[in-house]
């Protein structure tokens, strides 16, 4: 076991849990490694606590040097501690913001926590949705389809709208 006492192990686990909440990641990713230390494990990396000085160690192992260079650029808010060809370690000093959490989750391959209607605490840490809302997409489709039918009517010399054509 890598901890001197159960209190130390519990403190480490609590620190990792706070990171999980900030990352909005699945609680199943918090596990013990082969030495018994708590870590958050993703498909492409993992995090450990930095020790008594605080912070976290983020280890990323991607498949190519180009991807590693891009990960380093995206995680520029972290301090680079080890720089390999296609992997390395970064130090995170504070809990990440929601925007930084998205980048960290993507870098180490973490699954996002699923939203449960009864879980009010989850809503506080949810990252903003990216892209267009479904309702807006439907409005755009209607607008485009109306614009298209009006354009077809103008080409054929008919000036009727879609509602007049239906009557």
C-alpha positions in Angstrom: 0.0 0.0 0.0 1.3 3.4 -0.9 -0.3 5.3 2.0 1.1 5.6 5.6 -2.4 5.7 7.2 -6.0 5.3 6.3 -6.5 9.0 6.9 -4.0 9.8 4.2 -5.7 7.4 1.8 -9.1 9.0 2.6 -7.8 12.5 2.1 -6.3 11.5 -1.3 -9.6 9.9 -2.3 -11.5 13.0 -1.3 -9.2 15.2 -3.4 -9.7 12.9 -6.4 -13.5 13.0 -5.9 -13.4 16.8 -5.9 -11.5 16.7 -9.2 -14.1 14.2 -10.6 -16.9 16.7 -9.7 -15.0 19.6 -11.3 -14.3 17.5 -14.5 -18.0 16.3 -14.6 -16.6 12.8 -15.1 -18.1 9.4 -14.3 -17.5 8.3 -10.7 -16.5 4.9 -12.0 -13.3 6.3 -13.3 -12.0 6.7 -9.7 -10.1 3.5 -8.8 -7.0 2.2 -7.1 -4.0 1.4 -9.2 -1.7 -1.7 -8.9 0.1 0.0 -5.9 -3.1 0.8 -4.1 -3.0 4.6 -4.8 -6.3 6.4 -5.8 -6.3 7.6 -9.4 -8.8 8.8 -12.0 -8.3 6.6 -15.0 -9.3 7.4 -18.6 -8.7 5.7 -22.0 -5.7 7.8 -22.8 -4.3 8.8 -19.4 -4.9 9.2 -15.7 -4.5 11.7 -12.8 -3.0 11.4 -9.4 -2.8 13.9 -6.6 0.4 15.8 -6.4 0.9 15.2 -2.7 0.8 17.5 0.3 1.6 20.6 -1.8 -1.7 20.2 -3.6 -2.7 19.9 -7.2 -2.9 16.9 -9.5 -0.6 15.1 -11.9 -2.1 14.5 -15.3 -0.5 11.8 -17.5 -1.5 11.7 -21.1 -0.4 8.9 -23.5 -1.6 9.6 -27.0 -0.9 7.7 -30.2 1.4 10.1 -32.1 3.8 13.0 -31.5 1.5 15.4 -33.4 -1.4 14.6 -31.0 0.8 15.0 -28.0 1.9 18.5 -29.3 -1.8 19.4 -29.7 -2.6 18.2 -26.2 0.2 20.3 -24.7 -1.2 23.4 -26.5 -4.7 22.7 -25.3 -3.6 22.1 -21.7 -1.3 25.2 -21.6 -3.0 26.2 -18.3 -1.1 23.2 -16.7 2.6 23.1 -16.0 4.5 20.6 -18.2 6.7 18.4 -16.0 7.7 15.5 -18.3 7.8 15.8 -22.1 8.2 12.6 -24.1 7.7 12.0 -27.8 4.1 11.0 -27.6 3.3 11.1 -23.9 4.0 13.2 -20.9 3.0 14.6 -17.5 1.4 17.9 -16.6 0.7 19.5 -13.3 -2.7 21.0 -12.5 -2.6 23.5 -9.6 -6.3 24.3 -9.1 -9.6 22.8 -9.8 -10.4 23.3 -13.5 -13.0 25.7 -14.9 -15.8 24.1 -16.9 -14.0 25.0 -20.2 -10.8 23.5 -18.9 -12.6 20.4 -17.7 -13.8 19.7 -21.3 -10.2 19.8 -22.5 -8.9 17.6 -19.7 -11.6 15.0 -20.2 -10.8 14.9 -23.9 -7.1 14.7 -23.3 -7.2 11.7 -21.0 -10.3 10.1 -22.4 -12.7 10.3 -19.5 -16.4 9.6 -19.9 -18.7 12.5 -18.9 -21.1 11.9 -16.0 -24.6 11.2 -17.1 -27.3 13.7 -16.1 -29.9 12.3 -13.7 -33.1 14.4 -13.1 -33.0 14.0 -9.4 -29.3 14.9 -8.9 -29.4 18.6 -8.2 -25.7 18.9 -7.4 -24.8 17.7 -10.8 -26.5 20.7 -12.4 -24.2 23.1 -10.6 -21.1 21.7 -12.3 -22.6 20.8 -15.8 -20.5 22.3 -18.6 -22.4 24.3 -21.2 -23.7 22.4 -24.2 -21.8 23.0 -27.4 -23.5 23.6 -30.7 -27.1 24.4 -31.6 -30.0 23.4 -29.5 -32.4 20.9 -31.1 -35.3 23.4 -31.1 -33.1 25.9 -33.0 -32.1 23.3 -35.5 -35.8 22.5 -36.2 -36.6 26.2 -36.7 -33.6 26.6 -39.1 -34.8 23.6 -41.1 -38.3 25.1 -41.4 -36.9 28.4 -42.4 -34.7 26.8 -45.0 -37.5 24.7 -46.4 -39.8 27.6 -46.6 -37.2 29.7 -48.3 -36.5 26.8 -50.7 -40.2 26.4 -51.7 -40.6 30.2 -52.1 -37.5 30.2 -54.3 -39.0 27.4 -56.4 -42.2 29.3 -56.8 -40.4 32.4 -58.0 -38.5 30.4 -60.6 -41.7 29.0 -62.0 -43.5 32.3 -61.9 -45.9 31.4 -59.1 -46.1 33.8 -56.2 -48.0 31.5 -53.8 -46.8 30.6 -50.4 -46.8 27.1 -49.0 -50.1 27.6 -47.1 -51.9 28.9 -50.2 -50.7 26.0 -52.2 -52.1 23.6 -49.6 -55.6 25.1 -49.9 
